[in-house]
Structure formats: C-alpha cells, structure tokens
C-alpha cells in the first residue's frame, strides 16, 4: 500500500464488509502496519472472527486509484468505551484448485457415463502478504 502517512506505518484506507449485525458498512480509518508485519484497524463497527472485509488505500492524488484487497478479520477485540473495535487483518487471495470429484473424459467413457465436466474447480481463500 504505497504512501505512508507516518513513520509507524499508518495508511489512510477505506474498509467495507458486513458487520457482526449482518449490516453492510463502509468506513474510512487508518491501517496500522506494525514492525512485525501485523495489520490492525480500529473500527466503529464490530466484526465477527473470520469475517471477510475489503480494504482500499486512499490516496491524496486522484490518479492513484487503488483496487480493494480482501482481508480476513482475526483477533477481534470487543469495543472499548470510546466505541472503537480493534481488529487484526490477514490478507486473502484467491487460489483455484481442482475438485477431487472431477474426472477426465477418458475415465467417464470407460465407466459408460456420457457427461463430462473435467474443468470443475472451486475457489478457496488463503492468506497472502503483498505489502512490502
């Protein structure tokens, strides 16, 4: 995420997703990137453990539009007395894997089956770091 706003690794972001109340939200806040590589945000909305949110870097230059990146909420701390919830984020990425149920055309023909869907795949999200 391009430009740092301070020496601590704070980035102005827009985060969106579904809160613990199943309501969709969009909030502007700061992403704190710690020295040990953890990413945290303080939100006015409580998230469920494992919730998927989308983070987009906000830039002062309009020509630097950024694409939202998927993150998973971990270590959700309950709201404090100021109405802020601290959430640790782990970046996600799509990974395609072949379904174990998918069979080749030759195997289906040998079994006397006429239908073939050898390209059946599923999508699975896994953590990935791209902030470097």
N, C-alpha and C positions, 0 to 999 in steps of 0.2 A: 504494500500500500504506500506508494510514493512518498509524499512530503510529510515530514514530522513537524509537529507544532511545538515541541519542546524536547529537551534532552532526555526525558523519561520515556519517550516512545508513545506519545499520545497522538491519536489521529481522529479528526472530526469525521464521523460516519453517520449514515442513516441505516437503521436496523428495522426490519419488518418481519412479521410472522404471526403466529397465533399464540396468545397468552394462555395462562392456566384456566381462564374463564372461557376458552374457546373463541374469544373475540379477536379479530384481526387488528393489528396495530402497526403503526409506523412511527418511529421516534428518532429524533436527532440527538446524538450523545457523543461521547469520546470512547474510543477503543484504547485501552491501556495495554501496551505490549511490554511485558516485564523483561528483565535481563535474562531470565531462564527460559524465555520463549513462550510463556503463557500469555493468553489474550483474555482480558476481562472487560466487561462493560457494567455500568450502573444504569439500571432502567427504572422507570416509574411503573412498569408492568411486571408481574410475576410470571415466570416461565416454568413449565414442567421440566423435570430432569429428562434429557434426551430430546427435547423439542428442537426442531429444525428452524433456524432463522436465516434471513438473508441480509448480508452486510454490504453496503456500498460506500466507498470512500467519497467524501465531499471535498471538492477542490475549489480554491478561490478563482481558478481560471475555467471559464465555461467550456473551453476547447478540450479539457481533460475529463470528459465524461467517463465514468467507470461502470463496470458491469457488476451486478450483485454477485456475491460469493456465498455459498451455503456453509453454514456452521451448525454444530450441534451444541446445545446447552448442557454443561456439566457443572457440578458443584454449585448448585443454585442456593444462595444464602437468602433466608427469609428477609422480608422488608424491614428496614430499620425505622426508627421513629421519624425520620425525615421523608418517608415514603419512597426510599430507593432500595432496589434489589441488586445485589452484586452477582454476576453470572460469569463463570469461566466458559470460554468458547473453544471448540476444536473444529478446525476447518474440515469440510467434507468434499469429496469428489466422486463423480460417477465412475463406476467400473462395470464393464459388461462382462458377464460370464456365461458360458454355455450351460444350458439347462441339462441336468443329468437325464431327464426324460426324453430329450431329443435323440432321434435315431437317424442313421443315414438312410438314403434311398435304397441302397442295396440290401440292408438289413430288413427293411419293411417289405421289399419284394420277396425275399426269402421266406418271410413269415406269412405271405399271402395278403398283406394289407395294401390297399390301393392309395391311401392318403399319406402324404409325406410333408412334414414340417421340420426339416433339418436345420432351419435358421432360428429356431425358437431360442430366445435369450431372455435373461432377467437382468434388472439393474439393481445394484447394491451400492450404498454409500459407505465410503471409508474415509478416515482422517487423512489429510494431506496438508503439508506446510508449503506455502508459496511465498510468504513474507520473508524475504532475506535481504 
